[in-house]
Amino acid sequence: MHFTGRTWRPPYEAQSVILQATSGCTYQKCSFCSLYKGERFRMSPITEFESDLAEIKSHQPNARRVFLTGANPFAMSYENLRLRALTIREYLIKCQSISMFASVRDIQTKEVWQLKKLRALGINGLTIGTESGDDAVLTLANKGYSAADILAQCRKLDDAGIEYYFVYMTGLAGKGNACRSAANSAKLFSRLNPYFISVDSLTLFPDTELYQLAKAGIFTPAGERERIRELQTLIANLHIRTHLLANTVSNFYPLTANLPYDKENAVSELQSILDTTDEKTMCTYRANLKSL
């Protein structure tokens, strides 16, 4: 298999076949991220792509779902994505869906008719790292788009029938701003149809812009208890049917909820944590994390 650079997939793609379509990131400007730092964006040559598919076919000929690796393979042109999807279907005849990471900017370059054709070819399941739906947080994170852009581009996905998933990041708004970010994000997300919302909690890495801002005293991450309140606020203000997954190790308290049915219980669970756990205990947990 031709894996190069950082290869990462979301936890919920654990059962998918992993296939490299791109490596690196087309953007590399998010202030909190260094995952693909220094790695040039590269599209896998179609010969490598087919070679990997032939190897997959020899081991998993009945694969139903393929996850394309890279920070944002959806940055590829419509024509290139179409070719990749057709090639996958040629080798894996039982494949039903092709998923990948995507940025709001990547959706912006495609027309609804193109998205509909890609959906018909099996592309369905875009993980979008929105991080927030609050404009001030999006600016701080240097995402390169606004809440209005998220709304406009994801509505195109809705029109095309493409399933998508949001990633939300607690702590990113900074001390004192967490609940505002959560409330504004919930308001935006409630106007869309994310199949689920995956929640991570901010970890500052030394080789990021946000780490340097924190070191200079310009940025102060939200504390641990404030992050719990942020998640609580997000859940309380979401008014859509969706699955919320806040169960990665970056979250002090692992939580999953089927909204709106589990909303009351989820809010109550988080309140119980706030009532029984102090900041020091939560900080100790984060300090002892060995990996994310």
C-alpha positions in Angstrom: 0.0 0.0 0.0 1.3 3.5 -0.9 0.8 5.3 2.4 2.9 8.5 2.7 3.1 11.1 5.4 0.5 11.3 8.2 -2.3 8.8 7.8 -5.2 9.4 10.1 -8.9 8.4 10.1 -11.7 9.4 12.5 -12.7 6.8 15.1 -16.0 6.2 13.5 -14.3 5.0 10.3 -12.7 2.1 12.1 -14.5 -0.5 10.0 -13.8 1.2 6.7 -11.2 0.2 4.2 -8.4 2.8 4.2 -7.2 4.0 0.8 -4.8 6.8 0.1 -6.1 9.3 -2.4 -4.1 12.4 -1.2 -1.5 13.1 1.4 -1.0 16.4 3.3 -3.3 19.4 3.5 -4.1 22.1 0.9 -4.5 24.8 3.5 -2.2 24.3 6.5 -3.2 27.6 8.1 -5.5 26.6 11.0 -3.9 28.2 14.1 -4.4 25.1 16.3 -3.2 22.4 14.0 0.2 21.0 13.1 -0.9 17.5 12.0 0.3 17.9 8.4 2.8 20.7 9.0 5.7 20.6 6.5 4.0 18.0 4.4 3.3 19.0 0.8 -0.1 18.2 -0.6 0.0 15.4 -3.0 -2.6 13.5 -5.0 -1.8 9.8 -5.4 -1.1 9.0 -9.0 -3.8 6.9 -10.5 -1.3 4.0 -11.0 -0.6 3.9 -7.3 -4.3 4.3 -6.5 -5.2 1.3 -8.8 -2.3 -0.8 -7.4 -3.6 -0.2 -3.8 -7.2 -1.1 -4.9 -5.9 -4.4 -6.4 -4.2 -5.2 -3.1 -7.4 -4.4 -1.2 -9.4 -6.5 -3.6 -7.2 -9.5 -3.0 -7.8 -9.3 0.8 -11.2 -7.6 1.1 -13.1 -8.1 -2.1 -16.5 -7.6 -0.4 -15.6 -4.2 1.2 -18.7 -2.0 1.6 -17.1 1.3 2.6 -13.9 3.0 1.7 -12.3 5.9 3.5 -10.0 8.1 1.4 -7.0 9.4 3.4 -5.4 12.9 3.5 -6.5 16.1 5.3 -9.0 16.9 2.6 -9.3 14.7 -0.5 -12.5 16.5 -1.4 -10.2 19.3 -2.6 -9.7 17.3 -5.7 -11.7 18.5 -8.8 -15.0 17.0 -9.7 -13.4 15.2 -12.6 -10.7 13.7 -10.4 -13.2 12.6 -7.7 -15.4 11.1 -10.3 -12.5 9.1 -11.8 -11.5 7.9 -8.3 -15.0 6.8 -7.5 -15.5 5.0 -10.8 -12.1 3.2 -10.2 -13.1 2.1 -6.7 -16.4 0.7 -8.0 -14.5 -1.2 -10.8 -12.3 -3.0 -8.2 -14.7 -3.3 -5.3 -18.1 -4.1 -6.9 -19.9 -4.3 -3.5 -18.7 -0.9 -2.3 -21.6 1.2 -1.2 -20.0 4.4 0.1 -16.8 6.4 -0.2 -16.1 8.8 2.7 -13.3 11.3 3.4 -12.3 14.6 5.1 -13.5 17.8 3.5 -13.2 21.5 4.1 -16.0 24.0 3.5 -13.6 25.6 0.9 -13.6 22.2 -1.0 -17.4 22.2 -1.3 -17.4 25.8 -2.5 -15.6 24.8 -5.7 -18.3 22.4 -6.7 -21.8 22.9 -8.2 -24.8 21.1 -6.8 -25.2 19.1 -10.0 -21.6 17.9 -9.6 -22.3 17.0 -6.0 -25.4 15.0 -7.0 -23.4 13.0 -9.6 -20.6 12.3 -7.0 -23.4 11.1 -4.6 -24.7 8.8 -7.3 -21.2 7.3 -7.6 -21.1 6.5 -3.9 -19.4 9.5 -2.4 -21.3 9.9 0.9 -19.8 10.7 4.3 -17.8 13.9 4.5 -16.2 14.7 7.8 -16.0 18.6 8.0 -13.8 20.1 10.7 -15.9 23.2 11.4 -14.6 23.4 15.0 -17.2 26.1 15.7 -20.1 28.0 14.2 -19.1 31.2 15.9 -17.4 33.8 13.6 -15.0 35.1 16.3 -13.8 31.5 16.9 -13.5 30.8 13.2 -11.3 33.9 12.9 -9.2 32.9 15.8 -8.7 29.4 14.4 -7.9 31.0 11.0 -10.3 28.6 9.3 -10.6 30.8 6.2 -14.4 30.9 6.1 -17.4 32.2 8.1 -20.5 30.7 9.7 -22.4 32.0 6.7 -20.1 30.0 4.4 -20.7 26.8 6.5 -24.4 27.3 6.1 -24.3 28.0 2.3 -22.0 25.1 1.5 -23.6 22.5 3.7 -27.0 23.3 2.3 -25.5 22.3 -1.1 -24.7 18.9 0.4 -28.2 18.7 1.7 -29.5 19.4 -1.7 -27.3 16.7 -3.2 -28.2 14.2 -0.5 -24.6 13.8 0.7 -24.3 12.8 4.3 -21.9 14.9 6.4 -20.5 15.0 9.9 -19.3 18.0 11.9 -16.3 18.2 14.2 -16.7 20.7 17.1 -13.8 21.6 19.4 -14.4 22.7 23.0 -11.9 25.1 24.6 -11.0 26.7 21.3 -13.0 29.9 22.0 -10.8 30.8 24.9 -11.5 31.6 28.5 -14.9 33.2 29.1 -16.1 32.6 25.5 -16.9 28.9 25.5 -20.6 29.1 26.1 -21.0 31.9 23.5 -19.3 29.7 20.9 -21.5 26.7 21.9 -24.7 28.7 21.6 -23.9 30.2 18.3 -22.7 26.9 16.9 -25.8 25.1 18.0 -27.9 27.8 16.4 -26.0 27.4 13.1 -25.9 23.5 13.2 -29.7 23.4 13.9 -30.3 25.0 10.5 -28.4 22.1 8.8 -28.5 18.3 8.9 -25.2 16.8 10.2 -25.7 13.1 10.6 -23.6 13.4 13.7 -21.4 15.9 15.6 -18.1 14.7 16.9 -16.7 16.7 19.8 -13.0 17.0 20.6 -11.3 19.2 23.2 -8.5 21.6 22.4 -4.9 20.4 23.0 -2.2 23.0 22.4 0.8 21.7 20.4 4.1 23.6 20.6 4.5 24.0 16.8 1.2 25.8 16.3 0.3 29.5 16.1 -2.3 29.2 18.9 0.4 27.7 21.3 2.6 30.7 20.7 -0.4 33.1 21.3 -1.0 31.3 24.6 2.6 31.4 25.5 2.6 35.2 24.9 -0.5 35.6 27.1 -2.6 36.7 24.1 -4.8 33.6 24.2 -6.0 31.7 27.2 -7.8 28.4 26.5 -11.1 27.7 28.3 -10.6 25.8 31.5 -11.7 22.2 32.0 -14.9 23.0 33.8 -15.8 25.7 31.3 -15.3 23.1 28.5 -17.9 20.8 30.2 -20.3 23.8 30.4 -19.6 24.5 26.8 -20.5 20.9 25.8 -23.6 21.2 28.0 -24.6 24.4 26.3 -24.1 23.0 22.8 -26.3 20.0 23.6 -29.0 22.1 25.3 -29.3 24.4 22.3 -29.2 21.9 19.5 -32.7 21.5 17.9 -32.2 18.8 15.3 -32.1 15.0 15.1 -28.4 14.1 15.3 -25.9 11.8 17.1 -23.4 13.5 19.3 -20.1 11.7 19.9 -18.0 13.3 22.7 -16.2 10.1 23.5 -12.6 10.5 22.4 -9.8 10.7 25.0 -9.5 14.4 24.6 -12.9 14.7 26.4 -12.6 14.5 30.2 -16.0 12.8 30.4 -16.9 10.4 27.5 -20.4 11.1 26.4 -22.6 9.9 23.5 -26.2 11.1 22.9 -28.9 10.5 20.4 -30.5 13.9 20.1 -33.1 15.1 20.8 -34.2 12.0 22.8 -31.2 11.9 25.1 -30.8 15.7 25.5 -32.2 15.9 29.0 -30.1 13.0 30.3 -26.9 14.2 28.6 -27.3 17.7 30.1 -28.0 16.1 33.5 -24.9 13.8 33.3 -22.6 16.8 32.5 -24.1 18.7 35.4 -23.3 15.8 37.7 -19.7 16.0 36.6 -19.6 19.8 37.3 -21.2 19.2 40.7 -18.7 16.5 41.8 -15.4 17.2 40.0 -13.0 20.1 40.6 -10.8 21.8 38.1 -7.6 20.3 39.4 -8.8 16.8 38.8 -9.8 17.6 35.3 -6.5 19.3 34.6 -4.6 16.3 35.9 -6.4 14.1 33.5 -5.4 16.3 30.5 -1.8 16.6 31.7 -1.5 12.8 31.8 -2.8 12.2 28.3 -0.2 10.3 26.3 -1.8 10.5 22.9 -5.0 11.7 21.3 
